[in-house]
Amino acid sequence: MKAKEIRQMTGNELNSRLLELKTELFNLRFQLATGQLDNPLRIKSVRKDIARVKTIIQERELGIGREV
């Protein structure tokens, strides 16, 4: 997911996407612990997506950047 796509989302969509990503990260970590994870690099990409979403939420709270 690119930052441009995330910036086009509304506040509610961002919050729901953040919740989905956190749930996915939890499931990936659980699969890693049980040895069932097929693609360990997916954890890294989900963590970066979470960071992107959180960054854009914070920018909107502070009034930084452009609003869509």
PDB file of N, CA, C and O in Angstrom:
ATOM      1  N   MET A   1       0.846  -1.175   0.000  1.00  0.00           N
ATOM      2  CA  MET A   1       0.000   0.000   0.000  1.00  0.00           C
ATOM      3  C   MET A   1       0.889   1.235   0.000  1.00  0.00           C
ATOM      4  O   MET A   1       1.821   1.350   0.796  1.00  0.00           O
ATOM      5  N   LYS A   2       0.589   2.138  -0.892  1.00  0.00           N
ATOM      6  CA  LYS A   2       1.394   3.347  -1.015  1.00  0.00           C
ATOM      7  C   LYS A   2       0.778   4.483  -0.206  1.00  0.00           C
ATOM      8  O   LYS A   2      -0.416   4.478   0.091  1.00  0.00           O
ATOM      9  N   ALA A   3       1.616   5.453   0.144  1.00  0.00           N
ATOM     10  CA  ALA A   3       1.165   6.587   0.935  1.00  0.00           C
ATOM     11  C   ALA A   3       0.104   7.392   0.185  1.00  0.00           C
ATOM     12  O   ALA A   3      -0.809   7.942   0.801  1.00  0.00           O
ATOM     13  N   LYS A   4       0.220   7.462  -1.126  1.00  0.00           N
ATOM     14  CA  LYS A   4      -0.754   8.197  -1.926  1.00  0.00           C
ATOM     15  C   LYS A   4      -2.144   7.578  -1.785  1.00  0.00           C
ATOM     16  O   LYS A   4      -3.138   8.296  -1.681  1.00  0.00           O
ATOM     17  N   GLU A   5      -2.212   6.254  -1.781  1.00  0.00           N
ATOM     18  CA  GLU A   5      -3.491   5.562  -1.607  1.00  0.00           C
ATOM     19  C   GLU A   5      -4.058   5.809  -0.208  1.00  0.00           C
ATOM     20  O   GLU A   5      -5.264   5.986  -0.040  1.00  0.00           O
ATOM     21  N   ILE A   6      -3.180   5.820   0.784  1.00  0.00           N
ATOM     22  CA  ILE A   6      -3.617   6.011   2.168  1.00  0.00           C
ATOM     23  C   ILE A   6      -4.136   7.428   2.367  1.00  0.00           C
ATOM     24  O   ILE A   6      -5.120   7.632   3.078  1.00  0.00           O
ATOM     25  N   ARG A   7      -3.490   8.405   1.748  1.00  0.00           N
ATOM     26  CA  ARG A   7      -3.915   9.797   1.904  1.00  0.00           C
ATOM     27  C   ARG A   7      -5.307  10.046   1.338  1.00  0.00           C
ATOM     28  O   ARG A   7      -5.979  10.991   1.753  1.00  0.00           O
ATOM     29  N   GLN A   8      -5.751   9.219   0.401  1.00  0.00           N
ATOM     30  CA  GLN A   8      -7.071   9.391  -0.192  1.00  0.00           C
ATOM     31  C   GLN A   8      -8.187   8.825   0.679  1.00  0.00           C
ATOM     32  O   GLN A   8      -9.365   9.032   0.387  1.00  0.00           O
ATOM     33  N   MET A   9      -7.831   8.119   1.739  1.00  0.00           N
ATOM     34  CA  MET A   9      -8.836   7.530   2.630  1.00  0.00           C
ATOM     35  C   MET A   9      -9.353   8.564   3.620  1.00  0.00           C
ATOM     36  O   MET A   9      -8.669   9.537   3.940  1.00  0.00           O
ATOM     37  N   THR A  10     -10.572   8.336   4.098  1.00  0.00           N
ATOM     38  CA  THR A  10     -11.137   9.190   5.133  1.00  0.00           C
ATOM     39  C   THR A  10     -10.602   8.754   6.499  1.00  0.00           C
ATOM     40  O   THR A  10      -9.920   7.735   6.615  1.00  0.00           O
ATOM     41  N   GLY A  11     -10.916   9.525   7.510  1.00  0.00           N
ATOM     42  CA  GLY A  11     -10.457   9.202   8.861  1.00  0.00           C
ATOM     43  C   GLY A  11     -10.972   7.865   9.359  1.00  0.00           C
ATOM     44  O   GLY A  11     -10.227   7.095   9.964  1.00  0.00           O
ATOM     45  N   ASN A  12     -12.250   7.586   9.108  1.00  0.00           N
ATOM     46  CA  ASN A  12     -12.815   6.314   9.539  1.00  0.00           C
ATOM     47  C   ASN A  12     -12.197   5.143   8.794  1.00  0.00           C
ATOM     48  O   ASN A  12     -11.955   4.087   9.380  1.00  0.00           O
ATOM     49  N   GLU A  13     -11.943   5.325   7.506  1.00  0.00           N
ATOM     50  CA  GLU A  13     -11.307   4.271   6.723  1.00  0.00           C
ATOM     51  C   GLU A  13      -9.894   4.004   7.226  1.00  0.00           C
ATOM     52  O   GLU A  13      -9.451   2.856   7.270  1.00  0.00           O
ATOM     53  N   LEU A  14      -9.187   5.068   7.604  1.00  0.00           N
ATOM     54  CA  LEU A  14      -7.836   4.902   8.133  1.00  0.00           C
ATOM     55  C   LEU A  14      -7.846   4.109   9.428  1.00  0.00           C
ATOM     56  O   LEU A  14      -7.024   3.213   9.621  1.00  0.00           O
ATOM     57  N   ASN A  15      -8.773   4.437  10.314  1.00  0.00           N
ATOM     58  CA  ASN A  15      -8.855   3.725  11.585  1.00  0.00           C
ATOM     59  C   ASN A  15      -9.219   2.261  11.394  1.00  0.00           C
ATOM     60  O   ASN A  15      -8.674   1.391  12.074  1.00  0.00           O
ATOM     61  N   SER A  16     -10.135   1.982  10.477  1.00  0.00           N
ATOM     62  CA  SER A  16     -10.506   0.592  10.239  1.00  0.00           C
ATOM     63  C   SER A  16      -9.353  -0.163   9.568  1.00  0.00           C
ATOM     64  O   SER A  16      -9.121  -1.333   9.873  1.00  0.00           O
ATOM     65  N   ARG A  17      -8.636   0.492   8.668  1.00  0.00           N
ATOM     66  CA  ARG A  17      -7.484  -0.147   8.009  1.00  0.00           C
ATOM     67  C   ARG A  17      -6.383  -0.441   9.021  1.00  0.00           C
ATOM     68  O   ARG A  17      -5.727  -1.480   8.947  1.00  0.00           O
ATOM     69  N   LEU A  18      -6.180   0.477   9.970  1.00  0.00           N
ATOM     70  CA  LEU A  18      -5.185   0.275  11.014  1.00  0.00           C
ATOM     71  C   LEU A  18      -5.535  -0.939  11.860  1.00  0.00           C
ATOM     72  O   LEU A  18      -4.661  -1.738  12.197  1.00  0.00           O
ATOM     73  N   LEU A  19      -6.799  -1.078  12.201  1.00  0.00           N
ATOM     74  CA  LEU A  19      -7.249  -2.226  12.984  1.00  0.00           C
ATOM     75  C   LEU A  19      -7.046  -3.529  12.202  1.00  0.00           C
ATOM     76  O   LEU A  19      -6.617  -4.534  12.769  1.00  0.00           O
ATOM     77  N   GLU A  20      -7.352  -3.509  10.912  1.00  0.00           N
ATOM     78  CA  GLU A  20      -7.150  -4.695  10.070  1.00  0.00           C
ATOM     79  C   GLU A  20      -5.672  -5.085  10.010  1.00  0.00           C
ATOM     80  O   GLU A  20      -5.326  -6.263  10.103  1.00  0.00           O
ATOM     81  N   LEU A  21      -4.815  -4.089   9.854  1.00  0.00           N
ATOM     82  CA  LEU A  21      -3.381  -4.367   9.760  1.00  0.00           C
ATOM     83  C   LEU A  21      -2.831  -4.909  11.069  1.00  0.00           C
ATOM     84  O   LEU A  21      -1.990  -5.808  11.060  1.00  0.00           O
ATOM     85  N   LYS A  22      -3.291  -4.379  12.187  1.00  0.00           N
ATOM     86  CA  LYS A  22      -2.836  -4.877  13.482  1.00  0.00           C
ATOM     87  C   LYS A  22      -3.283  -6.318  13.698  1.00  0.00           C
ATOM     88  O   LYS A  22      -2.533  -7.129  14.241  1.00  0.00           O
ATOM     89  N   THR A  23      -4.500  -6.635  13.274  1.00  0.00           N
ATOM     90  CA  THR A  23      -4.997  -8.007  13.383  1.00  0.00           C
ATOM     91  C   THR A  23      -4.176  -8.940  12.496  1.00  0.00           C
ATOM     92  O   THR A  23      -3.823 -10.048  12.899  1.00  0.00           O
ATOM     93  N   GLU A  24      -3.882  -8.477  11.293  1.00  0.00           N
ATOM     94  CA  GLU A  24      -3.074  -9.288  10.384  1.00  0.00           C
ATOM     95  C   GLU A  24      -1.676  -9.521  10.946  1.00  0.00           C
ATOM     96  O   GLU A  24      -1.145 -10.626  10.839  1.00  0.00           O
ATOM     97  N   LEU A  25      -1.072  -8.492  11.545  1.00  0.00           N
ATOM     98  CA  LEU A  25       0.248  -8.636  12.138  1.00  0.00           C
ATOM     99  C   LEU A  25       0.215  -9.641  13.281  1.00  0.00           C
ATOM    100  O   LEU A  25       1.127 -10.456  13.415  1.00  0.00           O
ATOM    101  N   PHE A  26      -0.823  -9.590  14.102  1.00  0.00           N
ATOM    102  CA  PHE A  26      -0.968 -10.547  15.195  1.00  0.00           C
ATOM    103  C   PHE A  26      -1.028 -11.975  14.646  1.00  0.00           C
ATOM    104  O   PHE A  26      -0.361 -12.874  15.158  1.00  0.00           O
ATOM    105  N   ASN A  27      -1.833 -12.171  13.603  1.00  0.00           N
ATOM    106  CA  ASN A  27      -1.960 -13.500  13.014  1.00  0.00           C
ATOM    107  C   ASN A  27      -0.642 -13.976  12.394  1.00  0.00           C
ATOM    108  O   ASN A  27      -0.290 -15.150  12.499  1.00  0.00           O
ATOM    109  N   LEU A  28       0.075 -13.064  11.753  1.00  0.00           N
ATOM    110  CA  LEU A  28       1.363 -13.434  11.170  1.00  0.00           C
ATOM    111  C   LEU A  28       2.366 -13.825  12.248  1.00  0.00           C
ATOM    112  O   LEU A  28       3.118 -14.785  12.080  1.00  0.00           O
ATOM    113  N   ARG A  29       2.381 -13.092  13.345  1.00  0.00           N
ATOM    114  CA  ARG A  29       3.291 -13.431  14.437  1.00  0.00           C
ATOM    115  C   ARG A  29       2.922 -14.779  15.051  1.00  0.00           C
ATOM    116  O   ARG A  29       3.796 -15.559  15.430  1.00  0.00           O
ATOM    117  N   PHE A  30       1.642 -15.039  15.145  1.00  0.00           N
ATOM    118  CA  PHE A  30       1.178 -16.317  15.676  1.00  0.00           C
ATOM    119  C   PHE A  30       1.623 -17.453  14.753  1.00  0.00           C
ATOM    120  O   PHE A  30       2.091 -18.489  15.225  1.00  0.00           O
ATOM    121  N   GLN A  31       1.478 -17.261  13.437  1.00  0.00           N
ATOM    122  CA  GLN A  31       1.912 -18.265  12.476  1.00  0.00           C
ATOM    123  C   GLN A  31       3.424 -18.470  12.535  1.00  0.00           C
ATOM    124  O   GLN A  31       3.904 -19.593  12.384  1.00  0.00           O
ATOM    125  N   LEU A  32       4.167 -17.401  12.751  1.00  0.00           N
ATOM    126  CA  LEU A  32       5.622 -17.494  12.861  1.00  0.00           C
ATOM    127  C   LEU A  32       6.013 -18.340  14.067  1.00  0.00           C
ATOM    128  O   LEU A  32       6.914 -19.175  13.990  1.00  0.00           O
ATOM    129  N   ALA A  33       5.324 -18.114  15.179  1.00  0.00           N
ATOM    130  CA  ALA A  33       5.637 -18.841  16.401  1.00  0.00           C
ATOM    131  C   ALA A  33       5.313 -20.330  16.274  1.00  0.00           C
ATOM    132  O   ALA A  33       5.995 -21.166  16.866  1.00  0.00           O
ATOM    133  N   THR A  34       4.279 -20.661  15.508  1.00  0.00           N
ATOM    134  CA  THR A  34       3.890 -22.057  15.360  1.00  0.00           C
ATOM    135  C   THR A  34       4.550 -22.720  14.155  1.00  0.00           C
ATOM    136  O   THR A  34       4.336 -23.906  13.905  1.00  0.00           O
ATOM    137  N   GLY A  35       5.351 -21.963  13.408  1.00  0.00           N
ATOM    138  CA  GLY A  35       6.069 -22.525  12.277  1.00  0.00           C
ATOM    139  C   GLY A  35       5.233 -22.710  11.027  1.00  0.00           C
ATOM    140  O   GLY A  35       5.592 -23.515  10.167  1.00  0.00           O
ATOM    141  N   GLN A  36       4.131 -21.993  10.901  1.00  0.00           N
ATOM    142  CA  GLN A  36       3.248 -22.138   9.756  1.00  0.00           C
ATOM    143  C   GLN A  36       3.334 -20.967   8.779  1.00  0.00           C
ATOM    144  O   GLN A  36       2.581 -20.922   7.806  1.00  0.00           O
ATOM    145  N   LEU A  37       4.225 -20.037   9.021  1.00  0.00           N
ATOM    146  CA  LEU A  37       4.315 -18.840   8.180  1.00  0.00           C
ATOM    147  C   LEU A  37       5.033 -19.165   6.877  1.00  0.00           C
ATOM    148  O   LEU A  37       6.154 -19.672   6.889  1.00  0.00           O
ATOM    149  N   ASP A  38       4.384 -18.871   5.755  1.00  0.00           N
ATOM    150  CA  ASP A  38       4.964 -19.148   4.440  1.00  0.00           C
ATOM    151  C   ASP A  38       5.924 -18.050   3.999  1.00  0.00           C
ATOM    152  O   ASP A  38       6.989 -18.336   3.453  1.00  0.00           O
ATOM    153  N   ASN A  39       5.545 -16.782   4.237  1.00  0.00           N
ATOM    154  CA  ASN A  39       6.343 -15.658   3.752  1.00  0.00           C
ATOM    155  C   ASN A  39       6.690 -14.737   4.925  1.00  0.00           C
ATOM    156  O   ASN A  39       5.898 -13.862   5.272  1.00  0.00           O
ATOM    157  N   PRO A  40       7.860 -14.921   5.537  1.00  0.00           N
ATOM    158  CA  PRO A  40       8.224 -14.088   6.678  1.00  0.00           C
ATOM    159  C   PRO A  40       8.414 -12.619   6.332  1.00  0.00           C
ATOM    160  O   PRO A  40       8.348 -11.769   7.221  1.00  0.00           O
ATOM    161  N   LEU A  41       8.650 -12.298   5.060  1.00  0.00           N
ATOM    162  CA  LEU A  41       8.814 -10.897   4.672  1.00  0.00           C
ATOM    163  C   LEU A  41       7.500 -10.131   4.751  1.00  0.00           C
ATOM    164  O   LEU A  41       7.502  -8.900   4.760  1.00  0.00           O
ATOM    165  N   ARG A  42       6.394 -10.835   4.809  1.00  0.00           N
ATOM    166  CA  ARG A  42       5.081 -10.186   4.919  1.00  0.00           C
ATOM    167  C   ARG A  42       4.967  -9.411   6.229  1.00  0.00           C
ATOM    168  O   ARG A  42       4.307  -8.373   6.283  1.00  0.00           O
ATOM    169  N   ILE A  43       5.606  -9.910   7.279  1.00  0.00           N
ATOM    170  CA  ILE A  43       5.585  -9.213   8.571  1.00  0.00           C
ATOM    171  C   ILE A  43       6.174  -7.819   8.423  1.00  0.00           C
ATOM    172  O   ILE A  43       5.629  -6.846   8.944  1.00  0.00           O
ATOM    173  N   LYS A  44       7.279  -7.731   7.717  1.00  0.00           N
ATOM    174  CA  LYS A  44       7.948  -6.438   7.516  1.00  0.00           C
ATOM    175  C   LYS A  44       7.052  -5.467   6.751  1.00  0.00           C
ATOM    176  O   LYS A  44       6.956  -4.293   7.109  1.00  0.00           O
ATOM    177  N   SER A  45       6.402  -5.953   5.704  1.00  0.00           N
ATOM    178  CA  SER A  45       5.563  -5.062   4.904  1.00  0.00           C
ATOM    179  C   SER A  45       4.328  -4.607   5.679  1.00  0.00           C
ATOM    180  O   SER A  45       3.888  -3.467   5.528  1.00  0.00           O
ATOM    181  N   VAL A  46       3.766  -5.488   6.506  1.00  0.00           N
ATOM    182  CA  VAL A  46       2.604  -5.098   7.312  1.00  0.00           C
ATOM    183  C   VAL A  46       3.009  -4.061   8.347  1.00  0.00           C
ATOM    184  O   VAL A  46       2.268  -3.108   8.590  1.00  0.00           O
ATOM    185  N   ARG A  47       4.178  -4.233   8.962  1.00  0.00           N
ATOM    186  CA  ARG A  47       4.653  -3.249   9.935  1.00  0.00           C
ATOM    187  C   ARG A  47       4.852  -1.881   9.291  1.00  0.00           C
ATOM    188  O   ARG A  47       4.541  -0.854   9.894  1.00  0.00           O
ATOM    189  N   LYS A  48       5.369  -1.870   8.066  1.00  0.00           N
ATOM    190  CA  LYS A  48       5.574  -0.599   7.368  1.00  0.00           C
ATOM    191  C   LYS A  48       4.241   0.037   6.990  1.00  0.00           C
ATOM    192  O   LYS A  48       4.099   1.259   7.045  1.00  0.00           O
ATOM    193  N   ASP A  49       3.263  -0.783   6.608  1.00  0.00           N
ATOM    194  CA  ASP A  49       1.934  -0.242   6.305  1.00  0.00           C
ATOM    195  C   ASP A  49       1.297   0.373   7.546  1.00  0.00           C
ATOM    196  O   ASP A  49       0.659   1.423   7.468  1.00  0.00           O
ATOM    197  N   ILE A  50       1.474  -0.282   8.689  1.00  0.00           N
ATOM    198  CA  ILE A  50       0.954   0.268   9.951  1.00  0.00           C
ATOM    199  C   ILE A  50       1.608   1.618  10.230  1.00  0.00           C
ATOM    200  O   ILE A  50       0.932   2.567  10.626  1.00  0.00           O
ATOM    201  N   ALA A  51       2.902   1.705  10.028  1.00  0.00           N
ATOM    202  CA  ALA A  51       3.616   2.964  10.260  1.00  0.00           C
ATOM    203  C   ALA A  51       3.130   4.059   9.316  1.00  0.00           C
ATOM    204  O   ALA A  51       2.988   5.212   9.723  1.00  0.00           O
ATOM    205  N   ARG A  52       2.873   3.703   8.052  1.00  0.00           N
ATOM    206  CA  ARG A  52       2.373   4.691   7.092  1.00  0.00           C
ATOM    207  C   ARG A  52       1.011   5.227   7.519  1.00  0.00           C
ATOM    208  O   ARG A  52       0.773   6.434   7.489  1.00  0.00           O
ATOM    209  N   VAL A  53       0.122   4.320   7.917  1.00  0.00           N
ATOM    210  CA  VAL A  53      -1.223   4.734   8.321  1.00  0.00           C
ATOM    211  C   VAL A  53      -1.145   5.622   9.560  1.00  0.00           C
ATOM    212  O   VAL A  53      -1.799   6.664   9.622  1.00  0.00           O
ATOM    213  N   LYS A  54      -0.351   5.213  10.541  1.00  0.00           N
ATOM    214  CA  LYS A  54      -0.214   6.009  11.765  1.00  0.00           C
ATOM    215  C   LYS A  54       0.379   7.383  11.467  1.00  0.00           C
ATOM    216  O   LYS A  54      -0.031   8.377  12.067  1.00  0.00           O
ATOM    217  N   THR A  55       1.333   7.446  10.553  1.00  0.00           N
ATOM    218  CA  THR A  55       1.951   8.718  10.191  1.00  0.00           C
ATOM    219  C   THR A  55       0.934   9.667   9.580  1.00  0.00           C
ATOM    220  O   THR A  55       0.904  10.851   9.917  1.00  0.00           O
ATOM    221  N   ILE A  56       0.113   9.159   8.695  1.00  0.00           N
ATOM    222  CA  ILE A  56      -0.873  10.010   8.034  1.00  0.00           C
ATOM    223  C   ILE A  56      -1.961  10.450   9.012  1.00  0.00           C
ATOM    224  O   ILE A  56      -2.441  11.581   8.940  1.00  0.00           O
ATOM    225  N   ILE A  57      -2.350   9.559   9.923  1.00  0.00           N
ATOM    226  CA  ILE A  57      -3.313   9.950  10.966  1.00  0.00           C
ATOM    227  C   ILE A  57      -2.726  11.077  11.807  1.00  0.00           C
ATOM    228  O   ILE A  57      -3.418  12.050  12.107  1.00  0.00           O
ATOM    229  N   GLN A  58      -1.463  10.955  12.188  1.00  0.00           N
ATOM    230  CA  GLN A  58      -0.804  11.980  12.997  1.00  0.00           C
ATOM    231  C   GLN A  58      -0.667  13.289  12.231  1.00  0.00           C
ATOM    232  O   GLN A  58      -0.852  14.363  12.804  1.00  0.00           O
ATOM    233  N   GLU A  59      -0.346  13.212  10.946  1.00  0.00           N
ATOM    234  CA  GLU A  59      -0.242  14.428  10.133  1.00  0.00           C
ATOM    235  C   GLU A  59      -1.575  15.165  10.105  1.00  0.00           C
ATOM    236  O   GLU A  59      -1.611  16.391  10.207  1.00  0.00           O
ATOM    237  N   ARG A  60      -2.652  14.432   9.971  1.00  0.00           N
ATOM    238  CA  ARG A  60      -3.977  15.067   9.925  1.00  0.00           C
ATOM    239  C   ARG A  60      -4.330  15.699  11.258  1.00  0.00           C
ATOM    240  O   ARG A  60      -4.943  16.766  11.295  1.00  0.00           O
ATOM    241  N   GLU A  61      -3.949  15.050  12.359  1.00  0.00           N
ATOM    242  CA  GLU A  61      -4.216  15.622  13.678  1.00  0.00           C
ATOM    243  C   GLU A  61      -3.448  16.924  13.886  1.00  0.00           C
ATOM    244  O   GLU A  61      -3.957  17.857  14.508  1.00  0.00           O
ATOM    245  N   LEU A  62      -2.233  16.985  13.370  1.00  0.00           N
ATOM    246  CA  LEU A  62      -1.395  18.163  13.542  1.00  0.00           C
ATOM    247  C   LEU A  62      -1.620  19.216  12.450  1.00  0.00           C
ATOM    248  O   LEU A  62      -1.135  20.342  12.554  1.00  0.00           O
ATOM    249  N   GLY A  63      -2.350  18.839  11.418  1.00  0.00           N
ATOM    250  CA  GLY A  63      -2.602  19.782  10.329  1.00  0.00           C
ATOM    251  C   GLY A  63      -1.431  19.918   9.379  1.00  0.00           C
ATOM    252  O   GLY A  63      -1.296  20.937   8.701  1.00  0.00           O
ATOM    253  N   ILE A  64      -0.598  18.922   9.324  1.00  0.00           N
ATOM    254  CA  ILE A  64       0.570  18.917   8.441  1.00  0.00           C
ATOM    255  C   ILE A  64       0.190  18.246   7.134  1.00  0.00           C
ATOM    256  O   ILE A  64      -0.620  17.319   7.119  1.00  0.00           O
ATOM    257  N   GLY A  65       0.767  18.705   6.049  1.00  0.00           N
ATOM    258  CA  GLY A  65       0.531  18.070   4.769  1.00  0.00           C
ATOM    259  C   GLY A  65      -0.781  18.522   4.153  1.00  0.00           C
ATOM    260  O   GLY A  65      -1.403  19.494   4.582  1.00  0.00           O
ATOM    261  N   ARG A  66      -1.168  17.788   3.149  1.00  0.00           N
ATOM    262  CA  ARG A  66      -2.394  18.172   2.435  1.00  0.00           C
ATOM    263  C   ARG A  66      -3.528  17.242   2.792  1.00  0.00           C
ATOM    264  O   ARG A  66      -3.328  16.039   2.954  1.00  0.00           O
ATOM    265  N   GLU A  67      -4.683  17.780   2.910  1.00  0.00           N
ATOM    266  CA  GLU A  67      -5.897  17.014   3.194  1.00  0.00           C
ATOM    267  C   GLU A  67      -6.609  16.710   1.898  1.00  0.00           C
ATOM    268  O   GLU A  67      -6.644  17.538   0.988  1.00  0.00           O
ATOM    269  N   VAL A  68      -7.171  15.533   1.815  1.00  0.00           N
ATOM    270  CA  VAL A  68      -7.925  15.150   0.627  1.00  0.00           C
ATOM    271  C   VAL A  68      -9.378  15.004   0.985  1.00  0.00           C
ATOM    272  O   VAL A  68     -10.197  14.684   0.123  1.00  0.00           O
TER     273      VAL A  68
END
